[in-house]
Amino acid sequence: EEVVSKDPPTGPGKTKVGINLSVKWMSHPLPPAQAIAAIKTVERVMKLSRPIQRVKTFDFSHTNVDIVEELIAHPGDIEELVVGIGNEDLWELDLTWLSSVARRWKGTMHVAVGNEPDRESIPAMLVSKCVQTIRAYVPGVKATVPFAYSIMEVSYPINEAEFNSQFTDNYKEILPMLDYITINIYPFLSAGLKQVPMETIMSPKMPFLTQQIDAFKVALKKILPSNTVLPIAIGETGWPSCGANRFRPYSFATVNNSMTYMQSVAEWIEGNWSDGVILSGNLFTTFDEETKGTRAIERYYGILASDGSPKTEYTCVTNATEPSVAWLEADYPECETDLNWMVENFEDTRLAEKFTGRGISG
């Protein structure tokens, strides 16, 4: 039986390394041209042997639109553009602008439909409708949906891996519509677990990350039609350089750990070790963003500081939680940024402030 693979060929000189690029949550957002120029600093800090050729944005906010427009005007080394559609943008797609970008972009254009939509109560049927609409009105683009690795119900042993039933029920029929599936995956969240040695997370051969993706492939195969192979791309992978010091894994959020992981995963994505494992991998993220979220941990995933400079031991200004929600650390230490946990605890009125702006409603 013929196996149908949607994996496009990778030509000579291509690199699988991409970068997430956003200035949306900066106190003083960098101009688009300056933000894009900083990719060269990322290449140098990450010790890449080839230029980054793929940029991924997140939503239709004006800062992201401005970055896309600047890339169209001055693409430089960028050959692949992944235009992100935010979850809030799915309700009313700006097809006029998307079509305009597709006409003007000279390289390969991808559209990321939502970002972990299942974690923000976005109906799967809305995601399906958006994918089909983009197919009809913006032909020629590659469509994907980014999901969090938390859709895995079982990831070990690998041969027993499977998605959670809710994801399977909602997305089993949607996945074959995509050119590839995107996962946001953070080995950082396993830092400090006794059964996960740090060297397996940090090694340039990425044994732990490879194992996670192998498990993902097993789960994916179980729900796809028998003659379909759906390639996997990493939408986000990163390691914060600053965080609360009181508990795992946030005590591992240091500049040294962040730099070690990011350089190792960049080497893995760029090298032969990831061949046949992933289609591409996007580092998360270019810059720190000082106003993102309520916890410092969310603000320090940048490879660079918010002014575009390489990080130092002094980049982490504070790891303090905003005073208005500081009580969460003591009373609800397990919550962090886990939207599933938030949904489960939605009826707790004390948590209302934490839910604000997270796309969660009754």
Backbone torsions as a table, in degrees:
resi	resn	phi	psi	omega
1	GLU	NA	133.0	-176.8
2	GLU	-72.4	134.6	176.6
3	VAL	-95.4	125.6	-179.4
4	VAL	-94.9	114.1	179.1
5	SER	-111.0	137.4	-180.0
6	LYS	-98.4	13.0	-176.3
7	ASP	-76.1	111.2	179.6
8	PRO	-72.0	154.2	-178.5
9	PRO	-67.8	147.4	175.4
10	THR	-105.7	113.5	-174.6
11	GLY	-79.0	172.0	179.4
12	PRO	-62.7	141.0	178.4
13	GLY	83.3	-4.1	179.0
14	LYS	-78.4	154.5	174.1
15	THR	-126.4	146.7	179.4
16	LYS	-85.8	-5.6	-175.6
17	VAL	-81.7	127.1	173.2
18	GLY	-124.7	176.4	-177.7
19	ILE	-139.9	136.3	170.2
20	ASN	-80.4	133.2	-174.8
21	LEU	-130.3	117.8	178.9
22	SER	-152.3	143.7	172.8
23	VAL	-124.7	9.6	-171.2
24	LYS	-56.1	-40.8	-173.1
25	TRP	-103.1	21.1	174.7
26	MET	-79.2	148.2	173.4
27	SER	-63.3	-38.3	178.2
28	HIS	-132.6	86.6	-175.2
29	PRO	-55.7	133.9	176.2
30	LEU	-69.2	147.3	173.9
31	PRO	-60.6	149.0	-176.9
32	PRO	-51.6	-45.4	-177.3
33	ALA	-62.7	-39.5	179.6
34	GLN	-69.3	-38.8	178.5
35	ALA	-63.0	-43.8	-179.7
36	ILE	-67.8	-39.8	179.3
37	ALA	-61.9	-27.5	-178.9
38	ALA	-68.0	-14.1	176.8
39	ILE	-58.9	-32.9	177.3
40	LYS	-63.1	-35.7	176.8
41	THR	-68.5	-38.7	176.6
42	VAL	-59.5	-45.3	179.3
43	GLU	-57.9	-40.7	-178.7
44	ARG	-70.2	-45.3	-179.2
45	VAL	-65.6	-37.0	179.8
46	MET	-80.8	-6.0	179.6
47	LYS	58.4	41.9	179.6
48	LEU	-75.5	147.6	179.3
49	SER	-90.8	-15.4	179.0
50	ARG	-133.2	154.7	-179.7
51	PRO	-64.8	147.6	171.1
52	ILE	-67.5	132.5	-176.1
53	GLN	-120.7	4.6	-177.5
54	ARG	-132.9	130.9	176.0
55	VAL	-121.7	136.5	177.9
56	LYS	-119.4	129.5	174.7
57	THR	-105.7	-179.9	-169.5
58	PHE	-115.9	-38.1	-175.1
59	ASP	-158.2	-169.9	-177.2
60	PHE	-96.7	18.3	176.0
61	SER	-62.4	156.7	-171.6
62	HIS	-62.1	-32.1	-179.8
63	THR	-67.3	-38.6	178.4
64	ASN	-71.7	-38.9	175.9
65	VAL	-61.0	-41.8	179.8
66	ASP	-63.2	-37.6	178.1
67	ILE	-65.5	-42.8	178.3
68	VAL	-61.6	-44.6	-179.0
69	GLU	-64.1	-38.0	178.6
70	GLU	-67.1	-38.9	178.4
71	LEU	-65.8	-36.9	177.3
72	ILE	-62.9	-42.4	-178.2
73	ALA	-73.3	-37.7	-176.6
74	HIS	-139.0	78.8	-174.7
75	PRO	-71.2	-26.2	-177.7
76	GLY	57.3	-126.5	-179.6
77	ASP	-82.2	-9.2	-173.5
78	ILE	-74.9	121.2	-179.1
79	GLU	-112.7	-20.4	-179.9
80	GLU	-124.2	130.3	-178.5
81	LEU	-119.3	119.5	177.1
82	VAL	-104.4	102.6	-178.5
83	VAL	-85.7	115.2	-179.9
84	GLY	-84.7	136.4	173.0
85	ILE	-106.0	115.5	-179.7
86	GLY	-64.4	157.2	-179.3
87	ASN	-58.9	-37.4	178.5
88	GLU	-69.7	-26.5	-179.6
89	ASP	-74.4	-17.4	-175.9
90	LEU	-65.8	-26.3	-176.1
91	TRP	-70.9	-25.0	179.3
92	GLU	-147.1	86.7	-176.4
93	LEU	-65.3	135.5	174.4
94	ASP	-89.4	78.1	-177.1
95	LEU	-68.4	-28.1	179.6
96	THR	-63.1	-47.1	-179.2
97	TRP	-69.9	-43.3	179.4
98	LEU	-58.7	-43.4	179.0
99	SER	-64.1	-37.9	178.3
100	SER	-64.3	-41.9	178.3
101	VAL	-62.7	-44.5	-178.7
102	ALA	-61.2	-36.6	179.5
103	ARG	-70.4	-36.0	-172.4
104	ARG	-92.7	-22.4	-178.3
105	TRP	-76.6	126.7	-174.5
106	LYS	-86.8	-15.5	-179.4
107	GLY	-99.3	-152.5	178.5
108	THR	-88.3	131.7	-179.7
109	MET	-112.5	133.0	175.0
110	HIS	-116.8	153.2	173.2
111	VAL	-125.0	121.8	176.1
112	ALA	-94.4	110.1	-172.9
113	VAL	-85.7	99.2	-176.1
114	GLY	77.8	178.0	175.2
115	ASN	-142.0	106.6	-175.3
116	GLU	52.2	51.6	-174.6
117	PRO	-60.2	-29.2	-179.9
118	ASP	-66.6	-23.0	-179.5
119	ARG	-86.7	-7.8	-179.4
120	GLU	-122.0	28.5	173.8
121	SER	58.3	29.9	174.5
122	ILE	-81.4	124.7	-178.5
123	PRO	-59.6	135.9	179.5
124	ALA	-60.5	-32.6	179.8
125	MET	-65.8	-31.1	176.3
126	LEU	-68.5	-41.6	176.8
127	VAL	-60.9	-45.4	178.9
128	SER	-59.6	-44.9	179.7
129	LYS	-61.7	-41.8	-179.3
130	CYS	-65.7	-41.0	178.3
131	VAL	-60.9	-46.5	-179.0
132	GLN	-66.3	-37.0	179.1
133	THR	-66.0	-42.9	178.7
134	ILE	-63.7	-41.4	176.6
135	ARG	-56.1	-40.8	-175.5
136	ALA	-77.4	-40.2	-171.2
137	TYR	-101.2	-17.3	179.2
138	VAL	-130.2	64.8	-175.8
139	PRO	-64.9	149.8	177.1
140	GLY	96.4	-16.2	178.2
141	VAL	-84.9	157.5	177.7
142	LYS	-96.3	127.9	-175.3
143	ALA	-104.6	137.0	176.7
144	THR	-145.3	164.9	172.7
145	VAL	-130.0	124.7	177.4
146	PRO	-82.6	130.7	176.0
147	PHE	-123.0	154.8	174.4
148	ALA	-80.6	152.1	179.4
149	TYR	-63.7	-14.9	-179.5
150	SER	-67.1	-5.2	173.8
151	ILE	-69.2	-11.0	177.7
152	MET	-76.3	123.7	173.6
153	GLU	-83.6	-42.1	177.8
154	VAL	-132.9	129.4	178.2
155	SER	-122.5	-6.5	178.3
156	TYR	-151.7	135.1	-2.2
157	PRO	-61.9	151.7	-172.7
158	ILE	-58.5	-40.8	-176.2
159	ASN	-70.3	-10.9	177.3
160	GLU	-103.4	7.2	-176.4
161	ALA	-61.0	142.9	176.5
162	GLU	-160.2	154.4	176.2
163	PHE	-77.7	161.7	174.7
164	ASN	-70.5	154.2	-171.6
165	SER	-63.7	-33.5	-179.5
166	GLN	-65.6	-44.0	177.8
167	PHE	-63.1	-46.0	-179.2
168	THR	-59.0	-46.2	-179.5
169	ASP	-61.6	-39.1	-173.8
170	ASN	-83.4	-31.6	-168.9
171	TYR	-119.0	-1.7	-178.9
172	LYS	-56.0	-39.8	-178.0
173	GLU	-83.1	-15.8	-177.0
174	ILE	-87.2	-36.8	-174.6
175	LEU	-53.9	-41.9	-179.9
176	PRO	-65.2	-13.5	177.7
177	MET	-76.3	-16.4	-171.5
178	LEU	-89.3	156.4	172.0
179	ASP	-77.5	-31.2	175.5
180	TYR	-164.5	161.7	177.8
181	ILE	-103.6	143.9	-179.0
182	THR	-114.2	135.2	175.7
183	ILE	-121.4	140.8	171.6
184	ASN	-99.3	117.8	-168.4
185	ILE	-134.6	129.0	-172.7
186	TYR	-130.3	89.9	174.2
187	PRO	-55.5	-22.5	176.3
188	PHE	-49.2	-36.9	-175.7
189	LEU	-67.4	-13.9	177.3
190	SER	-99.7	1.1	-179.2
191	ALA	-61.2	131.3	177.6
192	GLY	96.0	-11.6	176.1
193	LEU	-70.2	134.0	-176.6
194	LYS	-60.6	-34.4	-177.0
195	GLN	-83.6	0.8	179.1
196	VAL	-124.9	88.8	179.6
197	PRO	-58.7	142.5	-177.1
198	MET	-60.5	-32.7	-178.8
199	GLU	-65.1	-27.3	177.8
200	THR	-74.0	-23.1	177.3
201	ILE	-84.9	-36.7	-170.9
202	MET	-94.4	-17.7	-176.1
203	SER	-61.4	139.8	177.4
204	PRO	-58.2	-19.6	176.2
205	LYS	-82.5	-6.8	174.0
206	MET	48.2	55.1	-178.6
207	PRO	-62.8	-38.3	-178.9
208	PHE	-70.0	-45.6	178.5
209	LEU	-61.9	-42.1	178.5
210	THR	-61.0	-40.6	178.5
211	GLN	-63.5	-40.8	178.9
212	GLN	-61.8	-42.8	-178.6
213	ILE	-71.0	-37.2	176.0
214	ASP	-59.2	-41.4	177.8
215	ALA	-65.2	-39.8	178.3
216	PHE	-60.6	-41.0	179.8
217	LYS	-63.9	-40.2	178.2
218	VAL	-62.5	-45.5	179.5
219	ALA	-63.8	-39.1	-178.5
220	LEU	-65.7	-42.9	-178.4
221	LYS	-61.6	-31.7	-177.3
222	LYS	-67.9	-23.6	-176.4
223	ILE	-113.7	-5.7	178.0
224	LEU	-86.4	154.1	171.6
225	PRO	-55.0	148.8	-170.6
226	SER	-62.4	-23.3	-177.1
227	ASN	-103.6	19.7	-175.8
228	THR	-121.3	132.9	171.4
229	VAL	-116.1	121.1	-178.5
230	LEU	-105.7	111.6	179.8
231	PRO	-60.2	157.1	-178.7
232	ILE	-117.6	131.8	172.4
233	ALA	-118.6	146.5	172.8
234	ILE	-88.4	117.4	179.1
235	GLY	-79.8	-38.5	179.8
236	GLU	-146.6	135.9	163.1
237	THR	-150.3	132.1	-175.2
238	GLY	-161.4	179.4	-177.6
239	TRP	-149.9	117.9	-178.5
240	PRO	-69.9	151.5	-178.4
241	SER	-101.3	2.1	-177.1
242	CYS	-155.3	137.5	179.1
243	GLY	-171.5	177.3	179.6
244	ALA	-64.0	140.3	-174.0
245	ASN	-94.8	4.2	-169.2
246	ARG	-88.6	-21.1	-175.6
247	PHE	-152.8	160.5	177.9
248	ARG	-72.6	144.5	-0.3
249	PRO	-90.9	3.8	-170.0
250	TYR	-70.9	-18.8	174.1
251	SER	-69.4	-13.7	178.8
252	PHE	-92.9	2.9	-179.6
253	ALA	-84.6	84.9	179.4
254	THR	-127.0	162.5	179.8
255	VAL	-60.9	-43.3	-178.0
256	ASN	-65.0	-45.7	178.6
257	ASN	-63.8	-41.4	179.8
258	SER	-61.4	-46.6	-177.9
259	MET	-65.9	-41.1	-179.9
260	THR	-62.0	-48.5	-179.1
261	TYR	-64.1	-47.2	-174.9
262	MET	-64.2	-41.3	177.7
263	GLN	-67.1	-38.2	-180.0
264	SER	-68.1	-45.7	-178.3
265	VAL	-69.4	-33.2	176.7
266	ALA	-65.0	-41.6	177.9
267	GLU	-63.5	-40.0	179.8
268	TRP	-65.5	-45.7	-179.9
269	ILE	-62.5	-43.8	-176.2
270	GLU	-71.7	-29.7	-173.1
271	GLY	-89.8	-171.2	-177.0
272	ASN	-76.1	-19.1	-176.9
273	TRP	-59.6	-30.5	-177.3
274	SER	-94.1	-2.4	178.3
275	ASP	-60.6	131.4	-179.5
276	GLY	78.8	-7.4	178.6
277	VAL	-96.4	-49.0	178.3
278	ILE	-131.9	156.8	174.9
279	LEU	-76.5	-42.2	180.0
280	SER	-164.0	169.4	178.9
281	GLY	-145.0	128.6	-179.0
282	ASN	-105.6	120.6	178.0
283	LEU	-69.6	142.1	177.8
284	PHE	-119.5	114.4	1.9
285	THR	-145.2	179.4	-175.4
286	THR	-66.9	-48.7	-171.9
287	PHE	-126.2	152.4	162.3
288	ASP	-65.6	149.8	178.1
289	GLU	-133.8	108.0	-165.6
290	GLU	-66.2	-22.8	-174.8
291	THR	-106.2	11.4	-176.5
292	LYS	-80.9	127.8	174.7
293	GLY	67.2	-172.7	-179.1
294	THR	-105.4	-8.6	-178.0
295	ARG	-117.8	145.1	-179.9
296	ALA	-59.8	-31.3	-177.0
297	ILE	-56.5	-31.8	-178.2
298	GLU	-76.3	-15.7	-172.8
299	ARG	-96.4	-11.2	-170.0
300	TYR	-116.3	32.5	175.4
301	TYR	-86.2	-3.5	-177.5
302	GLY	-65.9	143.2	170.8
303	ILE	-71.8	-32.4	178.3
304	LEU	-114.7	159.4	172.0
305	ALA	-68.9	168.4	-174.4
306	SER	-68.0	-13.5	175.3
307	ASP	-92.9	3.2	178.0
308	GLY	90.8	3.5	-178.7
309	SER	-92.2	154.3	175.4
310	PRO	-60.5	149.1	-177.5
311	LYS	-77.4	152.8	174.1
312	THR	-131.5	179.4	178.8
313	GLU	-65.3	-13.9	-178.2
314	TYR	-97.8	0.4	-177.5
315	THR	-65.6	-35.4	179.9
316	CYS	-75.2	101.3	-176.8
317	VAL	-73.7	-44.2	-179.6
318	THR	-156.7	148.3	173.0
319	ASN	-111.7	19.7	-178.3
320	ALA	-75.7	143.2	173.9
321	THR	-78.8	151.7	175.8
322	GLU	-54.1	135.1	-176.7
323	PRO	-54.2	-34.1	-175.3
324	SER	-65.4	-21.9	179.9
325	VAL	-125.9	19.2	-177.9
326	ALA	-61.1	-30.1	-179.1
327	TRP	-63.0	-20.3	-179.0
328	LEU	-61.7	-36.9	-177.6
329	GLU	-62.1	-35.9	-178.6
330	ALA	-82.1	-44.0	-173.3
331	ASP	-87.5	-30.9	-176.6
332	TYR	-135.8	61.8	-175.2
333	PRO	-63.4	-21.4	-176.4
334	GLU	-80.5	-8.6	-172.1
335	CYS	-72.5	-53.7	-176.9
336	GLU	46.9	-122.7	-179.3
337	THR	-114.0	25.0	-176.1
338	ASP	-80.9	104.6	-177.6
339	LEU	-66.8	-31.3	177.2
340	ASN	-62.3	-43.1	177.8
341	TRP	-61.9	-40.8	-179.8
342	MET	-61.3	-43.2	179.9
343	VAL	-61.4	-43.9	-179.8
344	GLU	-62.0	-29.3	-177.7
345	ASN	-107.6	22.7	-173.4
346	PHE	-61.6	-30.1	-176.8
347	GLU	-74.8	-10.7	178.7
348	ASP	-75.0	107.0	-174.4
349	THR	-63.2	-24.3	-179.9
350	ARG	-66.6	-19.6	-176.1
351	LEU	-93.6	0.7	-175.6
352	ALA	-54.4	-39.2	-178.0
353	GLU	-65.6	-32.6	180.0
354	LYS	-70.3	-31.1	-177.7
355	PHE	-78.7	-20.5	-174.8
356	THR	-56.2	129.6	176.7
357	GLY	78.2	8.6	-178.7
358	ARG	-100.6	5.3	178.9
359	GLY	76.3	17.4	178.6
360	ILE	-105.7	127.2	178.0
361	SER	-131.4	167.2	-179.6
362	GLY	-64.1	NA	NA
